[in-house]
Each structure stands twice: as C-alpha cells, then as structure tokens.
C-alpha cells in the first residue's frame, strides 16, 4: 500500500516536473542561508588568521597593487591571490566590512553545495545494483531515489561543523576546498556522461591536438586553475592523485585520459593560473619563491612549521568532529559500497560510480595530509564533501524501504542485490544509531553545562557568567536533547528516517543558538579591541606609532587601518622606544595598546603616561619617548 502511494505521488510530480525543481531551489536557498548567510557579518573578524587575509585584501583596494599582497607594511606570500582578489572586489561593491570579507567563502561553499545537489540528482545511486534494477523495471522508484539522494546530500554537505565554520570565515581554506570539490564533481559528471561515447567516436590523430575537452571536462580544468590560485600546487596535486587512483582501480585510466584531452586541459589550466605566479615572481624575485614554494609548501609538508605537529592519527578525531554527527555513519557507509568487489565495479556503468569515486576522494585527501608533517584541522576540509556524499548514498538507500537482503541468486535482478548487499546491514545501522543517540545526549549535556566546563580566559573574564545568564546553554540542551529523543523514537519506529533528527537539530541550533552565542563571545573577546581601534583613529597624532605589547591580534591592523608594531614584553618595548627617541624624536609620543598581564609589568610611574581609554581587558596609553629614556 505504501509503495502504491509513493508511486502515485511520484506520478503526480512527473505530471508537473517543475515542482521538484522549484522545491529543490527553495531547499537549497533555505539550507544555504541557514548555514552560510544567516548573521554572516554580525561579528567582528576573529583573530588571528582571518584579519591577515582581510587586511591584505583591503590593502589591494588602497594601493592598487593586485599582484603583491601586503599586510602590516610587509609582503604576505602565504597564499596565492584568489581570496584577496575576491574580497577586494566585494569591498569595492559592498564596502569594507566583515560581511563583504566573508562573502567569497560563503558563496563558494554554496556553489559546492549546489553542484553536489546536481551530481546526486543524476548519479546518486547507492551502488551499481540500485541503478541496474531500477533502470530495468522501476523508473518511478529510480527518479524518487535520485531526488532523495540530492535533497539529503545537499543538507549533509552544507550542515556540518567544518563546512559552516570555514564557509563563514574570510580565509582561503573554503576557496581551496570548494574549487577542488567542484573540479572533482565536474570531472565525475563528464566521466559519467561520456559513457560509451569514446567507443562510438574515435578522435583522429590529425585533429586530436586541436580539439578542446568537452563541457564538463573544461569546467574541471577551470576549477583546477582556481584551486591553484586559491592555495598553490596542492590544488592540482590532490585532484590528480584522486582521479588517477580511481581510474586505475576501475581500469579506465588510459581511456579516460584520452577523452579528457589532457594536453589541452593542462594548457587551459596554465593559461588561467600561471600568469599571476610569473608576475609576482618578476616583482619580488627570490623572496617570493623561497617564502611561498619553499616555506609554505615544501617545508610545511616535510617539517613542522609554527609548532603545528601531530601524530599519524591526528585527522581521525578531526574528521569525526568536523563532519559530526554524520561522521558516525561513515564506517557503515564505506562498508555499504562494497569497494573490495573490484570486478563488479569495473563492469558496472560509469554513472553508478559516484560512491566509489567519493571513497577515493576521501582516502587520498586523508592520506596525503596524514603524511604531511605539519598538521592543521583545516587541511582536511576538502574531504568533507566526499564524506557527506558517502553518508548520503547510505541514507538514500535506507529511504528506499527495501526488505532485508536475500542470499545471492544465480540469475535475474536478485543476483545484483545478493552480491552487493550484506546480511549485517541492519545490525550496522542499529549500532551506528546507538552511537548517534549517545553523541546527541553528550552534546545536549555538554552544552547545557558549558558555563561550568569552560576554562578561564583572561581576555574574556566574564564570559561564563554572561553565558549562563543568557539562557543559551539551556536552549542548546533542549535542542540537542529533543534531537536525541526523536532519534530514539525513530530508531524504534522508522530507522530509515534517523537522519532527519540530526538535520532538524542542526537547523534549530544554527538558527536559535549559534548566532547569539557567537555574538556573546564576540562582545567579550573581539569587541573591546574594535572599540580601542576606533579610539586610536580618533586620538592618534600625525606620525604617532602604535605599539601592541603582550599579545598579537592582527584585527587591530584592519580596524585601525594602519601598521601596528607588535612587541612581546614591556622591557623590549621600552628598549625600542628609547632607541626611537634618539633616531626618530618626532613625534615625541607613542601609543601603547596592552592587556592586563603586560600592564602588570609596566615600568613607568602613573604621571609618566596618559590613559586614553580602556575596553574589556585592554587599555590604550600614550607614552612620552622622553619618559621611556629615563
């Protein structure tokens, strides 16, 4: 009876095919706004990486130099220019503010989500068996399967901690992850749509080098170029590893490289990506080559940079947390692919390979950065869409409502089902669901008790009391507690809908809890520096130097729109001031921005400096250079 109703429902949708697309557009808009645009510019820049990127972009609009990035009066060769260019363009159009600074990351996160939806809509088969069965006898069920894959997949791709965090931050990580993701998805669409064409139309030798790659493959090469401009050679290395390993596994390496027009593709990528590297090298010479290629690429991979070391298993907990709660189902989703049955995959249609492709995508990124000596959580951001796709394919298969798997039969469609489905599927789902429920309970309890669990932060001395008074811990506990109760009920009655409890909890948290919590922390941690930065712009005298003592907060550079001299201790600062009193006597004073820890060590008497203002844990002083010399 249920299957009959489902078929009639989908027949009604087929009569009005635009209904599905209209709903899908609304769905994508809603999850994109919740995940990436809701309160996007409501908090200030978060120290310490984000303001460096944003200020370098602002400098481009000031100096007009779109080749060499600068920050705080020095060249900044950490990353290529794509993120700076896009931010600078946003500043020109919208104005210099936090919303414009984060908009490129948000738009790229949304673009990857939309392309992930499109890919799953046409190729979202959980495994080859599904496609073969439904193409033979169940066209309505096949369409329903694909739409469900797309709807669930878009939500999982967008609504996970990693994609939300970096999609709302003005740095280059989301641009790299999204461009790599879009390059891989456009490759896969081109690969899947090319089924059989290479056998029907062989390319002649005399025109091979004069024919361009077909549409989706051109998109692949363009996105590779953008990935290189986002973060350097890794933007080409990772896709090459992923695609190469995948093609070797399915036995289509030479065939697909031919149809991709690799030589022409490399020329397209080079034409887009290489010119800036040439221009910046001509402008800065060896300094750029040594800093970017030597330090920020080769040295980061082969040695520890900035104390960012980690054990070989560093990224296991990172992935589990970054993709939570969906990561709980990653083991069963990977096992559900039956990737070890290589012969079956080699014989199956290309259009059914999305899950296997996502697995190679996930493993190659994870393995590459696990080998790297320097480790940061953001490095594995490019694998998050792959993990989301595999989990999506698992859940879309559960949504089919198929009966428990039967033993393999020698002929007919049951042969595919028996070969591809394992008898332990329901047990694996039950165990994963139990872990999911435990995670939600722990999350509810942890957020409810968060004011008591937080450590003391001298930069936010009142945050625990204010957080408790806000009622947000209680609200968060209710949200995740309700999600846990809903999961228990669904496990008991309708286990295939378990994913919906996670989704509803995530949506509610992002709408009602996360924005006010971020505002509260921003008011305690970042707002005082913005207030004092605004005061600096009001009271500074011509040529007066600004010295920050005891801390490094790059946001001060952006909000004062001037260079800041960061010095570790007051002793070092006053040694420096004594020297400048001789070498640069005018102006006769300097501005000092400091925190309480550094102020405790101040060596001047009260009458020898002027306190211009204070905010939070910081003070702004004006000090005479003559007083420092005594």
C-alpha positions as CSV (number, residue, x, y, z in Angstrom):
1,X,0.0,0.0,0.0
2,X,2.8,2.4,0.9
3,X,4.7,1.6,-2.3
4,X,1.5,2.2,-4.3
5,X,1.0,5.7,-2.7
6,X,4.7,6.5,-3.3
7,X,4.3,5.6,-7.0
8,X,1.2,7.7,-7.3
9,X,2.9,10.7,-5.6
10,X,5.8,10.5,-8.0
11,X,3.5,10.1,-10.9
12,X,1.8,13.4,-9.9
13,X,5.2,15.0,-9.7
14,X,6.1,13.7,-13.2
15,X,3.0,15.5,-14.5
16,X,4.4,18.7,-13.1
17,X,8.2,18.2,-13.4
18,X,8.9,21.8,-12.3
19,X,7.5,21.0,-8.8
20,X,10.6,19.0,-7.9
21,X,13.0,21.7,-9.2
22,X,11.0,24.5,-7.5
23,X,11.1,22.7,-4.2
24,X,14.8,21.9,-4.7
25,X,15.6,25.6,-5.3
26,X,13.7,26.6,-2.2
27,X,15.5,23.8,-0.2
28,X,18.9,24.9,-1.4
29,X,18.2,28.5,-0.6
30,X,17.0,27.7,2.9
31,X,19.9,25.5,3.9
32,X,22.4,27.9,2.3
33,X,21.0,30.8,4.2
34,X,21.0,29.0,7.5
35,X,24.4,27.5,7.0
36,X,26.3,30.4,5.4
37,X,24.5,33.7,5.2
38,X,22.5,33.9,8.5
39,X,24.3,36.5,10.7
40,X,27.4,36.3,8.3
41,X,28.8,39.7,9.1
42,X,27.3,40.2,12.6
43,X,30.6,39.6,14.5
44,X,34.0,41.1,14.0
45,X,37.0,39.5,12.4
46,X,38.3,36.6,14.5
47,X,41.9,36.7,15.5
48,X,44.3,35.7,14.4
49,X,44.3,34.4,10.8
50,X,41.2,35.9,9.4
51,X,42.2,39.6,9.8
52,X,45.5,39.0,8.0
53,X,43.7,37.8,4.8
54,X,41.1,40.6,5.1
55,X,43.6,43.4,5.6
56,X,45.8,42.1,2.7
57,X,42.7,42.4,0.5
58,X,41.9,45.9,1.8
59,X,45.4,46.9,1.0
60,X,44.9,45.9,-2.6
61,X,42.0,48.4,-2.8
62,X,44.2,51.1,-1.2
63,X,47.4,50.6,-3.1
64,X,46.0,49.4,-6.4
65,X,48.7,46.6,-6.4
66,X,46.8,43.4,-7.3
67,X,49.9,41.4,-7.8
68,X,51.8,41.6,-4.4
69,X,49.7,41.1,-1.2
70,X,50.7,43.2,1.8
71,X,49.9,43.0,5.5
72,X,51.0,45.4,8.2
73,X,53.6,47.0,5.9
74,X,55.1,43.7,4.8
75,X,54.7,41.4,1.9
76,X,52.4,38.5,2.6
77,X,53.3,35.5,0.4
78,X,51.5,32.8,2.4
79,X,48.8,32.2,-0.2
80,X,48.1,33.0,-3.8
81,X,45.8,35.9,-4.7
82,X,42.3,34.4,-5.4
83,X,40.9,35.1,-1.9
84,X,42.4,38.6,-1.8
85,X,41.0,39.4,-5.3
86,X,37.5,38.2,-4.4
87,X,37.5,40.1,-1.1
88,X,38.8,43.3,-2.7
89,X,36.1,43.1,-5.4
90,X,33.5,42.6,-2.6
91,X,34.9,45.6,-0.8
92,X,34.6,47.7,-4.0
93,X,31.0,46.7,-4.4
94,X,29.6,46.3,-0.9
95,X,32.1,48.3,1.2
96,X,34.9,47.4,3.6
97,X,33.2,45.3,6.2
98,X,33.0,41.9,7.7
99,X,30.1,40.8,5.5
100,X,32.0,41.6,2.3
101,X,35.1,39.9,3.7
102,X,33.3,36.6,4.3
103,X,31.1,36.6,1.3
104,X,33.5,34.9,-1.1
105,X,33.9,31.9,1.3
106,X,30.1,31.7,1.7
107,X,29.4,31.9,-2.0
108,X,32.0,29.1,-2.8
109,X,30.5,26.9,0.0
110,X,27.1,27.4,-1.5
111,X,28.3,26.7,-5.0
112,X,29.8,23.4,-3.9
113,X,26.6,22.5,-2.2
114,X,24.6,23.3,-5.3
115,X,26.9,21.3,-7.5
116,X,26.8,18.4,-5.1
117,X,23.0,18.5,-5.3
118,X,23.1,18.4,-9.1
119,X,25.6,15.5,-9.1
120,X,23.5,13.4,-6.7
121,X,20.3,14.3,-8.6
122,X,21.6,12.5,-11.7
123,X,24.2,10.0,-10.3
124,X,23.1,9.4,-6.7
125,X,22.8,5.7,-6.8
126,X,23.9,4.0,-3.6
127,X,25.7,1.2,-5.5
128,X,25.6,-0.3,-9.0
129,X,22.8,-2.8,-8.1
130,X,20.3,0.0,-7.5
131,X,20.9,1.6,-10.9
132,X,20.7,-1.7,-12.7
133,X,17.5,-2.9,-11.0
134,X,15.6,0.4,-11.3
135,X,16.6,1.1,-14.9
136,X,15.2,-2.3,-15.8
137,X,11.8,-2.1,-14.2
138,X,11.2,0.8,-11.8
139,X,11.6,4.2,-13.4
140,X,9.4,5.9,-10.8
141,X,11.4,4.4,-7.9
142,X,14.6,5.4,-9.7
143,X,13.6,9.0,-10.0
144,X,12.5,9.1,-6.4
145,X,15.8,7.6,-5.3
146,X,17.8,10.3,-7.2
147,X,15.7,13.2,-5.8
148,X,16.0,11.8,-2.3
149,X,19.8,11.5,-2.7
150,X,20.0,15.1,-3.9
151,X,17.9,16.6,-1.1
152,X,19.6,14.7,1.7
153,X,23.0,15.2,0.2
154,X,22.7,19.0,-0.1
155,X,21.8,19.2,3.5
156,X,24.6,17.0,4.7
157,X,27.2,18.8,2.6
158,X,26.1,22.2,3.9
159,X,25.2,21.4,7.5
160,X,28.3,20.1,9.2
161,X,30.6,21.9,11.6
162,X,33.6,22.2,9.2
163,X,31.7,23.5,6.1
164,X,29.8,26.0,8.2
165,X,32.9,27.2,10.1
166,X,35.1,27.8,7.1
167,X,32.2,28.9,4.9
168,X,31.8,31.8,7.4
169,X,35.4,32.8,7.7
170,X,37.4,35.1,5.4
171,X,40.4,32.9,4.7
172,X,41.5,30.8,1.7
173,X,40.6,27.3,3.1
174,X,37.0,27.3,1.8
175,X,38.0,28.5,-1.6
176,X,40.5,25.7,-1.9
177,X,38.1,23.0,-0.6
178,X,35.2,24.2,-2.8
179,X,37.3,24.6,-6.0
180,X,38.8,21.1,-5.5
181,X,35.4,19.8,-4.8
182,X,33.8,21.4,-7.9
183,X,36.7,20.2,-10.0
184,X,36.2,16.6,-8.9
185,X,32.4,16.8,-9.3
186,X,32.7,18.3,-12.8
187,X,35.2,15.6,-13.7
188,X,32.8,12.9,-12.4
189,X,29.8,14.4,-14.3
190,X,31.9,14.5,-17.5
191,X,33.2,10.9,-16.8
192,X,29.6,9.6,-16.2
193,X,28.0,11.3,-19.2
194,X,30.8,10.1,-21.5
195,X,29.6,6.5,-21.1
196,X,30.1,4.7,-24.4
197,X,30.8,7.8,-26.5
198,X,34.6,7.2,-26.6
199,X,33.8,3.9,-28.3
200,X,31.5,5.4,-30.9
201,X,33.6,8.3,-32.0
202,X,37.4,7.9,-32.0
203,X,39.4,11.0,-32.3
204,X,41.6,11.3,-35.4
205,X,45.3,11.8,-34.9
206,X,45.4,14.8,-37.1
207,X,42.9,16.8,-35.1
208,X,43.5,15.4,-31.6
209,X,45.6,18.4,-30.5
210,X,43.2,20.9,-32.0
211,X,40.0,19.7,-30.3
212,X,39.0,21.0,-26.9
213,X,37.8,18.9,-24.0
214,X,34.0,18.6,-23.8
215,X,32.0,20.9,-21.5
216,X,32.2,19.3,-18.0
217,X,35.9,18.5,-18.5
218,X,36.5,22.1,-19.4
219,X,34.9,23.1,-16.1
220,X,37.2,20.6,-14.4
221,X,40.3,22.3,-15.8
222,X,39.0,25.8,-14.9
223,X,38.3,24.8,-11.3
224,X,41.8,23.2,-11.0
225,X,43.2,26.6,-12.1
226,X,41.1,28.4,-9.4
227,X,42.3,25.9,-6.8
228,X,45.9,26.6,-7.7
229,X,45.1,30.4,-7.4
230,X,43.4,29.7,-4.0
231,X,46.3,27.8,-2.3
232,X,49.0,26.7,-4.7
233,X,50.2,23.4,-6.2
234,X,48.1,21.3,-3.8
235,X,45.1,22.5,-5.8
236,X,46.3,20.3,-8.7
237,X,48.2,17.6,-6.8
238,X,45.2,16.4,-4.8
239,X,42.7,16.0,-7.8
240,X,45.4,14.3,-9.8
241,X,46.0,11.7,-7.0
242,X,42.3,11.1,-6.6
243,X,41.4,10.8,-10.2
244,X,44.5,8.7,-11.0
245,X,43.9,6.2,-8.2
246,X,40.2,5.9,-9.1
247,X,40.7,5.4,-12.8
248,X,43.4,2.8,-12.1
249,X,41.0,0.9,-9.8
250,X,38.2,0.8,-12.3
251,X,40.5,0.0,-15.2
252,X,39.8,3.1,-17.3
253,X,43.0,5.2,-16.8
254,X,44.1,5.4,-20.5
255,X,40.6,5.6,-21.9
256,X,39.5,8.5,-19.7
257,X,42.8,10.5,-20.0
258,X,42.3,10.4,-23.8
259,X,38.7,11.6,-23.7
260,X,39.7,14.4,-21.2
261,X,42.2,15.9,-23.7
262,X,44.8,16.1,-21.0
263,X,47.3,18.2,-23.0
264,X,44.7,20.8,-24.0
265,X,43.4,20.8,-20.4
266,X,46.8,21.5,-18.9
267,X,47.1,24.4,-21.4
268,X,43.7,25.8,-20.2
269,X,44.7,25.5,-16.5
270,X,48.1,27.0,-17.1
271,X,46.6,29.9,-19.1
272,X,44.5,30.8,-16.1
273,X,46.8,30.0,-13.2
274,X,50.3,30.7,-14.3
275,X,50.3,34.4,-15.3
276,X,50.0,35.7,-11.7
277,X,52.9,33.4,-10.5
278,X,55.0,34.8,-13.2
279,X,54.1,38.4,-12.4
280,X,54.6,38.1,-8.7
281,X,58.0,36.4,-9.2
282,X,59.1,39.2,-11.5
283,X,58.0,41.8,-8.9
284,X,59.5,40.1,-5.9
285,X,62.1,37.6,-7.2
286,X,63.7,35.0,-4.9
287,X,61.9,36.4,-1.8
288,X,58.6,35.1,-3.2
289,X,59.9,31.8,-4.4
290,X,61.6,31.0,-1.1
291,X,58.7,32.1,1.1
292,X,55.8,30.6,-0.9
293,X,57.2,27.5,-2.5
294,X,60.0,26.8,-0.1
295,X,58.4,27.6,3.3
296,X,54.6,27.5,2.9
297,X,54.6,24.4,0.6
298,X,57.7,22.2,0.7
299,X,58.7,22.9,4.3
300,X,55.1,22.6,5.7
301,X,54.9,19.1,4.1
302,X,58.3,17.9,5.2
303,X,58.8,19.5,8.6
304,X,56.9,21.1,11.5
305,X,56.0,24.8,10.8
306,X,54.7,27.1,13.6
307,X,54.6,24.2,16.1
308,X,51.7,22.6,14.2
309,X,52.8,19.0,14.7
310,X,50.5,16.0,15.2
311,X,50.6,12.2,15.4
312,X,49.7,9.9,12.5
313,X,46.1,9.6,13.8
314,X,45.7,13.4,14.1
315,X,43.0,13.6,11.5
316,X,40.8,10.8,12.7
317,X,39.2,12.8,15.6
318,X,39.4,15.9,13.4
319,X,37.2,14.3,10.7
320,X,34.8,12.7,13.3
321,X,34.2,16.2,14.9
322,X,34.3,18.2,11.7
323,X,31.6,16.1,10.0
324,X,29.6,15.3,13.1
325,X,27.0,13.9,13.6
326,X,27.1,12.5,10.1
327,X,30.6,11.1,10.6
328,X,29.1,8.4,12.9
329,X,27.7,6.7,9.8
330,X,30.9,6.9,7.8
331,X,32.2,3.4,8.6
332,X,28.9,1.7,7.7
333,X,28.6,4.0,4.6
334,X,32.0,3.0,3.4
335,X,31.3,-0.7,4.0
336,X,28.0,-0.3,2.2
337,X,29.9,0.5,-1.0
338,X,31.5,-3.0,-1.2
339,X,34.6,-1.3,-2.6
340,X,36.6,-4.5,-2.5
341,X,34.4,-6.1,-5.2
342,X,36.6,-4.6,-7.9
343,X,35.3,-6.8,-10.7
344,X,31.8,-5.7,-10.1
345,X,32.8,-2.0,-10.1
346,X,34.8,-2.4,-13.3
347,X,31.8,-4.0,-15.1
348,X,29.2,-1.6,-13.8
349,X,28.1,1.6,-15.7
350,X,30.1,4.8,-15.0
351,X,27.0,6.5,-13.9
352,X,26.9,4.2,-10.8
353,X,30.5,5.0,-9.6
354,X,29.8,8.1,-7.5
355,X,30.1,6.4,-4.2
356,X,33.4,4.7,-5.2
357,X,34.8,8.0,-6.5
358,X,33.9,9.7,-3.3
359,X,35.7,7.0,-1.3
360,X,38.9,7.6,-3.3
361,X,38.4,11.3,-2.9
362,X,38.1,10.8,0.9
363,X,41.0,8.4,1.3
364,X,43.5,10.4,-0.9
365,X,43.0,13.7,0.9
366,X,43.1,12.0,4.3
367,X,46.2,10.0,3.4
368,X,48.0,13.0,1.8
369,X,47.7,15.3,4.8
370,X,48.3,12.5,7.3
371,X,51.7,12.0,5.6
372,X,52.4,15.8,5.9
373,X,54.5,16.6,9.0
374,X,52.8,20.0,9.6
375,X,49.1,19.3,10.5
376,X,46.2,21.7,10.9
377,X,42.4,20.8,11.1
378,X,41.6,22.9,8.1
379,X,43.9,20.8,5.8
380,X,41.3,18.0,5.5
381,X,38.4,20.4,4.7
382,X,38.5,19.2,1.0
383,X,37.4,15.7,2.0
384,X,34.2,16.8,3.8
385,X,32.0,16.7,0.6
386,X,33.3,13.2,-0.1
387,X,32.3,12.0,3.3
388,X,29.0,13.7,3.0
389,X,28.3,12.0,-0.3
390,X,29.1,8.6,1.0
391,X,26.8,9.1,4.0
392,X,24.1,10.5,1.7
393,X,24.2,7.4,-0.5
394,X,23.9,5.1,2.5
395,X,20.9,7.0,3.8
396,X,19.2,7.3,0.4
397,X,19.4,3.5,0.2
398,X,17.7,3.2,3.6
399,X,14.9,5.5,2.4
400,X,14.1,3.0,-0.4
401,X,12.5,0.9,2.2
402,X,13.7,-2.4,0.7
403,X,13.2,-5.6,2.6
404,X,16.2,-7.3,4.3
405,X,18.8,-8.7,1.9
406,X,18.3,-12.2,0.4
407,X,21.1,-14.6,-0.4
408,X,22.6,-14.3,-3.9
409,X,20.6,-16.0,-6.7
410,X,22.2,-17.3,-9.8
411,X,20.2,-15.3,-12.3
412,X,17.9,-12.3,-12.6
413,X,17.9,-9.0,-10.8
414,X,18.3,-10.7,-7.4
415,X,21.9,-11.6,-8.4
416,X,22.9,-7.9,-8.2
417,X,21.1,-7.5,-4.9
418,X,22.5,-10.6,-3.3
419,X,26.1,-9.7,-4.4
420,X,26.1,-6.1,-3.3
421,X,24.1,-6.2,0.0
422,X,25.4,-7.7,3.1
423,X,23.4,-9.5,5.7
424,X,24.8,-7.3,8.5
425,X,23.3,-4.1,7.2
426,X,20.6,-3.7,9.8
427,X,22.9,-4.6,12.7
428,X,25.4,-2.0,11.5
429,X,22.7,0.6,11.2
430,X,21.5,-0.2,14.7
431,X,25.0,0.1,16.2
432,X,25.6,3.4,14.4
433,X,22.3,4.8,15.5
434,X,23.1,4.0,19.2
435,X,26.3,5.9,18.8
436,X,24.4,8.7,17.2
437,X,22.0,8.9,20.1
438,X,24.8,8.8,22.6
439,X,26.5,11.6,20.8
440,X,23.4,13.8,20.9
441,X,22.9,13.1,24.6
442,X,26.5,14.0,25.3
443,X,26.2,17.2,23.2
444,X,23.0,18.2,25.0
445,X,24.6,17.7,28.4
446,X,27.9,19.3,27.4
447,X,26.3,22.5,26.0
448,X,23.9,22.6,29.0
449,X,26.8,22.5,31.4
450,X,29.1,24.6,29.2
451,X,29.5,27.6,31.6
452,X,30.8,25.3,34.2
453,X,33.0,23.3,31.8
454,X,34.7,26.4,30.3
455,X,38.2,27.3,31.4
456,X,39.1,30.8,32.5
457,X,40.2,33.1,29.7
458,X,41.8,36.4,30.8
459,X,40.6,38.0,27.5
460,X,37.0,37.1,28.4
461,X,36.9,37.2,32.3
462,X,33.1,37.5,32.5
463,X,32.1,35.1,29.7
464,X,31.0,32.2,31.9
465,X,28.6,34.3,33.9
466,X,27.2,36.1,30.9
467,X,26.7,32.8,29.0
468,X,24.8,31.4,32.0
469,X,22.6,34.4,32.2
470,X,21.8,34.3,28.5
471,X,19.9,31.1,28.8
472,X,21.7,29.8,25.6
473,X,23.1,26.7,27.4
474,X,19.6,25.6,28.4
475,X,18.2,26.3,24.9
476,X,21.1,24.3,23.3
477,X,20.5,21.4,25.7
478,X,16.8,21.4,24.8
479,X,17.6,21.4,21.1
480,X,20.0,18.5,21.2
481,X,18.1,16.7,23.9
482,X,15.0,16.8,21.7
483,X,17.0,15.5,18.7
484,X,18.2,12.6,20.9
485,X,14.6,11.8,21.9
486,X,13.4,12.0,18.3
487,X,16.3,9.7,17.3
488,X,15.3,7.1,19.9
489,X,11.7,7.2,18.6
490,X,12.8,6.9,15.0
491,X,15.1,4.0,15.8
492,X,12.2,2.2,17.4
493,X,9.6,3.0,14.7
494,X,11.2,4.3,11.4
495,X,15.0,3.8,11.4
496,X,15.4,5.0,7.8
497,X,14.3,8.5,8.9
498,X,17.0,8.8,11.6
499,X,19.0,11.3,9.5
500,X,16.1,13.8,9.8
501,X,16.6,14.1,13.6
502,X,20.2,15.2,13.1
503,X,19.2,17.6,10.3
504,X,16.4,19.2,12.4
505,X,18.6,19.5,15.4
506,X,21.4,21.1,13.3
507,X,19.0,23.6,11.7
508,X,17.5,24.6,15.0
509,X,20.9,25.0,16.6
510,X,22.1,27.2,13.7
511,X,19.0,29.4,13.8
512,X,18.4,29.8,17.5
513,X,21.6,29.1,19.4
514,X,24.8,29.6,17.3
515,X,24.2,33.3,16.2
516,X,23.5,34.7,19.7
517,X,26.3,32.6,21.2
518,X,28.8,33.9,18.6
519,X,27.6,37.5,19.3
520,X,28.1,37.0,23.0
521,X,31.7,35.7,22.6
522,X,32.5,38.4,20.1
523,X,31.3,41.1,22.6
524,X,33.7,39.6,25.2
525,X,36.7,38.8,23.1
526,X,36.8,40.9,20.0
527,X,34.6,44.0,20.6
528,X,37.0,45.6,23.1
529,X,39.8,45.6,20.5
530,X,37.5,47.1,17.9
531,X,36.4,49.8,20.3
532,X,40.0,50.7,21.2
533,X,41.0,50.6,17.5
534,X,38.3,53.1,16.7
535,X,39.6,55.3,19.6
536,X,43.1,55.1,18.1
537,X,41.8,56.6,14.8
538,X,40.3,59.4,16.8
539,X,43.2,60.3,19.1
540,X,46.3,59.5,17.1
541,X,48.7,62.3,16.2
542,X,50.4,62.6,12.8
543,X,53.2,60.0,12.6
544,X,52.5,58.6,16.1
545,X,53.4,54.9,16.3
546,X,51.1,52.3,17.6
547,X,52.7,49.5,19.7
548,X,50.8,46.5,20.9
549,X,52.5,44.9,23.9
550,X,52.0,41.3,25.2
551,X,49.7,40.0,22.5
552,X,49.3,39.6,18.8
553,X,45.8,40.4,17.5
554,X,46.0,41.2,13.7
555,X,42.5,42.6,13.8
556,X,43.9,45.8,15.2
557,X,45.7,46.4,11.9
558,X,42.4,46.1,10.0
559,X,40.3,48.2,12.3
560,X,42.9,51.0,12.8
561,X,43.8,50.7,9.1
562,X,47.4,51.4,9.9
563,X,50.6,49.5,10.8
564,X,51.0,48.1,14.3
565,X,54.3,47.2,16.0
566,X,53.7,44.0,18.0
567,X,56.2,43.6,20.8
568,X,56.2,40.7,23.3
569,X,57.1,42.5,26.6
570,X,57.3,46.0,28.1
571,X,61.0,45.6,28.6
572,X,61.5,45.0,24.9
573,X,59.0,47.8,24.1
574,X,60.8,50.4,26.2
575,X,64.2,49.4,24.8
576,X,62.7,50.0,21.4
577,X,61.1,53.3,22.4
578,X,64.4,54.6,23.9
579,X,66.1,53.9,20.5
580,X,63.4,55.7,18.5
581,X,63.6,58.6,20.9
582,X,67.1,59.2,19.6
583,X,66.6,58.2,15.9
584,X,63.0,59.5,15.4
585,X,62.4,62.1,18.2
586,X,59.3,63.5,16.5
587,X,56.5,62.9,17.2
588,X,57.5,62.9,20.9
589,X,54.9,60.2,22.0
590,X,53.8,56.7,21.1
591,X,50.5,54.9,21.5
592,X,50.6,51.7,23.5
593,X,47.8,49.1,23.4
594,X,48.2,46.4,26.1
595,X,46.5,43.8,28.2
596,X,46.5,43.4,32.0
597,X,49.2,40.8,32.1
598,X,51.6,43.1,30.3
599,X,50.4,46.2,32.2
600,X,51.4,44.5,35.5
601,X,55.0,44.8,34.4
602,X,54.8,48.4,33.4
603,X,58.0,50.3,34.5
604,X,56.6,53.8,34.2
605,X,55.0,55.8,37.0
606,X,51.4,56.9,36.7
607,X,52.3,60.5,35.8
608,X,54.6,59.4,33.0
609,X,51.8,58.1,30.8
610,X,48.3,59.1,29.8
611,X,45.5,56.5,29.8
612,X,43.3,57.3,26.8
613,X,40.8,54.6,27.2
614,X,40.0,51.0,28.2
615,X,37.7,48.3,27.0
616,X,37.4,44.8,28.3
617,X,40.8,43.5,29.2
618,X,42.7,46.1,27.2
619,X,44.0,49.7,27.7
620,X,45.2,52.4,25.4
621,X,48.1,54.6,26.7
622,X,50.1,57.5,25.3
623,X,53.7,57.4,26.5
624,X,56.3,60.1,26.1
625,X,59.5,58.9,24.5
626,X,61.4,61.1,26.9
627,X,59.8,59.2,29.9
628,X,60.9,55.9,28.4
629,X,64.5,57.1,28.2
630,X,64.8,57.8,32.0
